[in-house]
Amino acid sequence: MLENSTHGLTLLDAAHTVVVVGEEHHQAVLAPWAPVGDGQPRHVAVELRPAPITVGADAGRPGVEVLLDGWRVGELAPLMAERYLPHVHDLLGSGGRPAAVALVAHGPHGDLEIELRLPDVTEHATTALHAVRPAHEFAPVPRPRDRRVPYLVGGGVLALLLVVGATVAGGREDDDGWTRPAASPTTSVRPSPTLIPTVPASVTPDPIAEQVVADVARTRPRAAVPVTPAPAPAVPAPAPAPAPVEVQPSTSAAAPTEDGDQVDLFPVRPNPPGSTSSTPPTCAPAQDPPC
C-alpha cells in the first residue's frame, strides 16, 4: 500500500530492484518519509523524468531523475538510465507520466536510501514495458461539444420552414382556382346544370376516375347565377279628354262655300199635309231650361 498520492501517475510493474544514486544530497526531502516504529521501509510512489546525469564521469549525459511528490530525491545510475530512458520517452510521448514504487529505508551508515521497483527490460525494451493502472478510477474527461450540432439544428429548422411554406403556397393556388359561392339572391335562382366530362369513345373509361369526378361534381359548391327580373311594360299616359263643345240649338245652319253662298246643313223639313206646324217655344231667359 502506497503512502502518498498516485494521481496522474502511470505505475510500472515492480519486477526488479534498481538503486537510486545521489540521495545523500536530498536527505531533507526524504526525512518526512523516514521509517518509524518497527523500522520497516516506507512504500511511496516516485515519478521518473528525463534529466541530465549530475554524478560521476557521465555527468551531462541524458539520464533519468527521481521525484518524490514533485521534489528531486536522486537519479538512476548511468547504466540503468540508458536502459530505462527509452521507456520513459515512450510513456511521455503517449501522454502518460511514468512512475514506480519506491522503498525508503535507512542505509548501513544511517542515511536514508531509495530503492525502485521497475519492470524487466529486454532487447526490445518498449514491448516489455507494462504500465499498471492506478487502483482508483477517475472521472472521465468530458468530451468537447460537437460544433456541428447548432448548424445541423439550424439546417433542420430551415428545411421545415421551406416545407411548410411550399405547402401553404400550394394551398393558396388551390384556393385561387376555386370559385367562392356568391351570396344567395332574394329571387329564385335556377340551378346551373352539372357539367359531366365526356369520355372519348376510343378510350375505355376508368371506373375509379369516374367515381372521383362524380364525387367532385357532387361535393363542389355551385355558383349561384343571379337572374335579373324583366322590366315591367311601360303604361302609356291617358290621352287628355276632349274639351266639351257647346252646341246651340238651331234649325238651320249655313256653311260658306267657295263662292260665298251659304249652304243649309239642316234644311227645314216641310210639314206633311194635314199636320199643323208648330214652333218650339222660346225660352226666356236663355239660362232657363227649355219649357
PLY file of the C-alpha trace (Angstrom):
ply
format ascii 1.0
element vertex 291
property float x
property float y
property float z
element edge 290
property int vertex1
property int vertex2
end_header
0.00 0.00 0.00
1.45 3.32 -1.09
1.51 6.12 1.44
1.38 9.08 -0.96
-0.87 10.11 -3.86
-0.59 8.47 -7.29
-2.95 10.87 -9.03
-1.98 11.23 -12.69
0.92 8.76 -12.47
1.38 5.59 -14.54
2.93 2.95 -12.31
5.29 0.42 -13.87
5.49 -3.24 -12.95
7.51 -3.87 -9.83
9.68 -6.73 -11.06
13.30 -5.81 -10.26
15.09 -3.66 -7.72
17.04 -0.66 -9.06
19.25 1.50 -6.83
18.98 5.30 -6.87
22.15 7.36 -6.60
22.69 10.88 -5.28
20.10 10.58 -2.47
22.70 11.79 0.04
22.20 15.29 -1.35
18.42 15.22 -0.67
18.15 13.96 2.92
15.97 16.91 3.95
13.33 15.94 1.36
13.45 12.26 2.43
13.28 12.99 6.18
9.41 13.10 6.36
9.36 9.57 4.85
11.88 8.01 7.22
10.81 4.66 8.77
9.23 4.89 12.22
8.39 2.38 14.92
9.49 -1.06 13.81
11.85 0.42 11.17
10.04 -1.11 8.20
10.65 0.66 4.84
8.06 3.19 3.68
6.31 2.47 0.35
5.86 5.56 -1.80
5.30 6.38 -5.47
8.04 8.31 -7.28
7.95 9.87 -10.74
10.58 9.24 -13.42
11.57 12.10 -15.70
14.36 12.64 -18.25
17.20 14.85 -16.92
20.97 15.13 -17.39
23.22 12.98 -15.21
24.91 15.00 -12.41
27.04 12.34 -10.68
30.24 10.67 -11.83
32.20 10.77 -15.03
29.00 10.60 -17.14
27.71 13.92 -15.88
25.89 15.80 -18.58
24.71 12.77 -20.48
20.95 12.05 -20.78
19.62 10.31 -17.70
16.53 9.76 -15.54
15.82 11.67 -12.33
13.57 10.52 -9.47
10.94 12.87 -7.98
9.01 12.34 -4.72
5.87 14.47 -4.57
7.49 16.80 -7.13
10.83 17.09 -5.31
14.07 15.62 -6.68
15.48 12.88 -4.42
18.09 11.29 -6.74
18.67 9.77 -10.18
19.29 6.43 -11.84
22.80 5.18 -12.35
24.17 5.79 -15.87
23.68 2.13 -16.91
20.07 1.96 -15.61
19.31 5.34 -17.12
20.46 4.11 -20.51
18.14 1.08 -20.22
15.01 2.78 -18.97
15.26 6.18 -20.72
13.61 4.89 -23.98
10.62 3.60 -21.96
10.28 6.93 -20.19
10.24 8.77 -23.52
7.64 6.36 -24.92
5.28 6.89 -21.99
5.73 10.64 -22.09
5.03 10.64 -25.83
1.73 8.79 -25.25
0.61 11.35 -22.66
1.47 9.36 -19.51
3.62 10.15 -16.52
5.89 7.16 -15.79
6.24 6.28 -12.12
7.50 3.42 -9.98
7.10 2.02 -6.47
9.96 3.10 -4.15
11.10 1.87 -0.73
12.57 4.46 1.69
14.79 2.91 4.38
17.90 3.59 6.42
21.22 2.53 4.89
24.30 1.00 6.58
25.57 4.46 7.55
22.20 5.67 8.86
21.36 7.77 5.80
18.04 7.39 4.02
18.27 5.41 0.81
15.76 4.68 -2.01
15.26 1.50 -3.98
12.94 1.38 -7.00
10.83 -1.48 -8.28
10.99 -1.39 -12.10
9.89 -3.85 -14.79
12.19 -6.26 -16.56
13.93 -4.98 -19.69
14.95 -6.97 -22.75
16.49 -6.19 -26.07
13.11 -4.74 -27.17
12.53 -2.75 -24.05
9.49 -0.88 -25.29
7.40 -4.03 -25.81
8.43 -5.44 -22.43
7.40 -2.33 -20.52
4.00 -2.73 -18.89
2.06 0.14 -17.37
-0.13 -0.57 -14.38
-3.39 1.31 -14.00
-3.89 3.11 -10.68
-6.00 1.43 -8.04
-8.82 4.00 -8.15
-10.62 5.27 -11.22
-11.03 8.92 -12.05
-13.99 10.58 -13.67
-13.58 10.62 -17.45
-12.83 13.92 -19.06
-15.99 15.23 -20.74
-15.86 15.21 -24.49
-15.92 18.59 -26.19
-19.24 19.57 -27.60
-19.72 18.99 -31.26
-19.76 22.34 -33.01
-21.76 20.91 -35.87
-24.85 20.40 -33.70
-26.05 24.06 -33.92
-25.58 24.02 -37.69
-27.49 20.74 -38.00
-30.33 22.10 -35.86
-30.45 25.32 -37.87
-30.49 23.37 -41.14
-33.35 21.19 -39.89
-35.40 24.22 -38.88
-34.75 25.88 -42.25
-35.82 22.74 -44.12
-39.01 22.54 -42.02
-39.83 26.18 -42.82
-39.32 25.55 -46.54
-41.65 22.53 -46.46
-44.34 24.49 -44.59
-44.01 27.43 -46.99
-44.36 25.17 -50.03
-47.45 23.54 -48.51
-49.09 26.91 -47.78
-48.29 28.19 -51.28
-49.87 25.10 -52.86
-52.99 25.57 -50.72
-53.28 29.18 -51.87
-53.05 28.15 -55.51
-55.88 25.67 -54.96
-57.92 28.39 -53.27
-57.37 30.72 -56.24
-58.72 28.09 -58.65
-61.83 27.53 -56.54
-64.74 29.93 -57.02
-66.26 31.15 -53.81
-70.06 30.73 -53.86
-71.94 34.01 -54.19
-74.50 35.11 -51.68
-77.94 33.70 -52.31
-80.15 36.33 -54.05
-83.59 37.12 -52.76
-85.19 35.98 -56.02
-85.45 32.38 -57.10
-82.35 31.07 -58.88
-82.40 28.31 -61.41
-79.68 25.77 -60.56
-76.90 25.60 -63.11
-76.56 22.31 -64.94
-73.86 19.98 -63.69
-71.00 19.59 -66.16
-70.13 15.93 -66.65
-66.87 15.34 -68.53
-67.30 13.33 -71.69
-65.04 10.38 -72.36
-63.92 9.71 -75.96
-65.35 6.54 -77.47
-61.85 5.19 -78.21
-60.77 5.43 -74.56
-62.03 2.88 -72.07
-63.48 4.78 -69.06
-61.84 4.20 -65.74
-64.46 3.47 -63.05
-62.25 4.94 -60.33
-61.77 8.18 -62.28
-65.49 8.41 -63.00
-66.25 7.94 -59.31
-63.76 10.69 -58.36
-65.26 13.08 -60.95
-68.77 12.32 -59.72
-67.75 12.92 -56.11
-66.09 16.22 -57.02
-69.12 17.36 -59.03
-71.44 16.39 -56.18
-69.45 17.95 -53.36
-68.14 21.06 -55.11
-70.31 24.11 -54.30
-72.24 25.50 -57.24
-72.04 29.14 -58.09
-75.39 30.90 -57.94
-76.34 32.81 -61.12
-78.38 35.91 -60.31
-81.48 36.40 -62.50
-82.47 39.93 -63.41
-86.28 40.32 -63.47
-87.78 41.55 -66.75
-88.77 45.25 -66.68
-92.47 45.98 -66.37
-94.14 47.24 -69.59
-94.50 50.98 -69.79
-98.09 52.14 -69.32
-98.94 54.98 -71.76
-100.24 58.14 -70.27
-104.01 58.62 -70.75
-104.96 60.91 -73.58
-106.40 64.20 -72.47
-110.16 64.33 -72.53
-111.62 66.46 -75.37
-112.92 69.81 -74.42
-116.74 69.97 -74.29
-118.38 71.55 -77.29
-121.38 73.67 -76.62
-123.99 73.12 -79.29
-126.60 75.79 -79.74
-129.93 74.52 -80.96
-130.61 75.68 -84.44
-132.99 74.61 -87.13
-130.65 75.55 -89.86
-127.06 76.13 -90.30
-125.22 77.53 -93.20
-121.70 76.96 -94.15
-119.98 79.30 -96.51
-118.92 77.92 -99.80
-116.11 78.92 -102.07
-118.46 81.23 -103.98
-119.65 82.93 -100.81
-123.04 81.29 -100.87
-124.45 79.65 -97.81
-125.50 76.03 -97.77
-128.12 74.89 -95.40
-126.74 71.97 -93.39
-130.00 71.24 -91.74
-132.75 72.33 -94.16
-136.20 72.83 -92.83
-138.22 69.73 -93.32
-141.66 70.63 -94.79
-144.63 69.55 -92.82
-146.58 66.78 -94.24
-150.02 67.58 -95.46
-152.62 67.63 -92.79
-150.13 68.43 -89.99
-150.05 71.56 -88.09
-146.81 73.40 -87.94
-145.66 74.10 -84.55
-142.86 76.27 -83.43
-140.99 75.30 -80.31
-141.49 77.72 -77.55
-138.86 80.23 -76.97
-137.40 80.23 -73.51
-136.66 83.43 -71.79
-134.25 83.98 -70.36
-131.77 81.84 -72.13
-130.33 80.34 -68.87
-133.57 78.51 -68.02
-134.15 75.03 -69.27
-136.37 74.51 -72.25
-140.05 74.96 -71.48
0 1
1 2
2 3
3 4
4 5
5 6
6 7
7 8
8 9
9 10
10 11
11 12
12 13
13 14
14 15
15 16
16 17
17 18
18 19
19 20
20 21
21 22
22 23
23 24
24 25
25 26
26 27
27 28
28 29
29 30
30 31
31 32
32 33
33 34
34 35
35 36
36 37
37 38
38 39
39 40
40 41
41 42
42 43
43 44
44 45
45 46
46 47
47 48
48 49
49 50
50 51
51 52
52 53
53 54
54 55
55 56
56 57
57 58
58 59
59 60
60 61
61 62
62 63
63 64
64 65
65 66
66 67
67 68
68 69
69 70
70 71
71 72
72 73
73 74
74 75
75 76
76 77
77 78
78 79
79 80
80 81
81 82
82 83
83 84
84 85
85 86
86 87
87 88
88 89
89 90
90 91
91 92
92 93
93 94
94 95
95 96
96 97
97 98
98 99
99 100
100 101
101 102
102 103
103 104
104 105
105 106
106 107
107 108
108 109
109 110
110 111
111 112
112 113
113 114
114 115
115 116
116 117
117 118
118 119
119 120
120 121
121 122
122 123
123 124
124 125
125 126
126 127
127 128
128 129
129 130
130 131
131 132
132 133
133 134
134 135
135 136
136 137
137 138
138 139
139 140
140 141
141 142
142 143
143 144
144 145
145 146
146 147
147 148
148 149
149 150
150 151
151 152
152 153
153 154
154 155
155 156
156 157
157 158
158 159
159 160
160 161
161 162
162 163
163 164
164 165
165 166
166 167
167 168
168 169
169 170
170 171
171 172
172 173
173 174
174 175
175 176
176 177
177 178
178 179
179 180
180 181
181 182
182 183
183 184
184 185
185 186
186 187
187 188
188 189
189 190
190 191
191 192
192 193
193 194
194 195
195 196
196 197
197 198
198 199
199 200
200 201
201 202
202 203
203 204
204 205
205 206
206 207
207 208
208 209
209 210
210 211
211 212
212 213
213 214
214 215
215 216
216 217
217 218
218 219
219 220
220 221
221 222
222 223
223 224
224 225
225 226
226 227
227 228
228 229
229 230
230 231
231 232
232 233
233 234
234 235
235 236
236 237
237 238
238 239
239 240
240 241
241 242
242 243
243 244
244 245
245 246
246 247
247 248
248 249
249 250
250 251
251 252
252 253
253 254
254 255
255 256
256 257
257 258
258 259
259 260
260 261
261 262
262 263
263 264
264 265
265 266
266 267
267 268
268 269
269 270
270 271
271 272
272 273
273 274
274 275
275 276
276 277
277 278
278 279
279 280
280 281
281 282
282 283
283 284
284 285
285 286
286 287
287 288
288 289
289 290
